Amino acid sequence: MSPKEKDETEVAEPRENGNGEGKPEEVEEKEKEEMQEEEDVEEMVASGEEVRSRRSRSKDFIIKYASLIILVLQNASYVLLLRYVRTRKQPLFLSTVAVFQTEVVKLITCLIIFTIEQRSITRSFRALYHHLIVNWLDTLKVGVPAFVYVVQNVLLYYAVSNLDAATYMVTYQLKILTTAIFTVTILRRKLSFFQWIALVLLFSGVAIVQLNKDETPAAPVNHTAAALQTTLATVTEASERKQHPLFGLIAVIVACFLSGFAGIYFEKILKGSDVSLWLRNIQLALLSLPCGLGAIMVKDGGKVLEYGMMQGFDIVVWGTVVLGAVGGLVVAVVMKYADNILKAFATSIAIIVSCIASAFLFSFSPTLMFLAGTGLVIIAVFVYSLFPYRPAYQPAPTELKVQDREKAEAI
């Protein structure tokens, strides 16, 4: 073979075995297979993440509505049991002491659940030390709603002492609307026009039901077993004092705004960090206990010195304490997985459920007012659910480019 033919053969060989870049076909096939494998792996990872995301959403959905149903049942049974305890012919227990014991039970329960969650006593103590002592500023955040709840209950005590029962019960339902206002301003959520209408209907329905209850034997002033809830007075106690209606009205309105703010603030804390729900409840309970002791000393200090803290306590009263603690924990779960507005709907439905149960247990006869109020609450639930806020459609950047190109071609 001549040198010239040899050179031509060497030049031609890459063209025969390659694609112009000098790569053999076997190498190309191998690279294609590797690229395909990488794409398959990426698809599997994306698919796995999507499955996990779906499972997480499904789990959150179940917890959300299960907690709302439990809250309705807990609130209704709590009201009925508390009413029974308050109306039976036995020495009355001190409501401030009951609230304090409720926080104690809640604290113990949360400590147990948190330890189980951490799967180690040592690990749970380390986490508690870190969050309560080292990161004490984070605990102070929880102190804001705890302090606000105390001020709110002081105002409610003053309001119920200076207003007739009907005015107090109706005005206190404004907390439904104040909760919605703080939801929009603090959490930046949007509500549709029909959802606002639903909230007004809910306020009206609950107010009418509460007015109807005013015609029945005295019920507890405060029905919601929320965090740091204190039943500091009854309507009958209020009637024994000289009343100042204007100051009472101002007090209950301010209390409604504080109630809405505290609930939304606590919801923001729960949803705005990865801190355990049970640890947040531990923080809240620890800050609530000193406030509870202060309420005992201020309101019932003399009675405690004379008869002791546990006067009037029996197994039924302890039942209300445990049920109240369960309510506080369920409220926190609802705030974490649902929101304060849905909590307001749940507690409103609970009032109706308790009234219906009273018809069988306490010879309560539903009136036209009760039926009208119940109808408004049911309508409000459906309207709020069926007409959620839907943001205006905004085309994606790629769609905008296509539209611009079509316009240019048309011109």
PyMOL commands that set and color helices and strands:
alter all, ss='L'
color gray80, all
select helices_A, chain A and resi 3-17+25-87+95-118+121-134+136-162+165-172+175-185+193-213+235-238+245-271+277-307+315-337+340-361+368-386+397-410
alter helices_A, ss='H'
color red, helices_A
deselect
rebuild
show_as cartoon
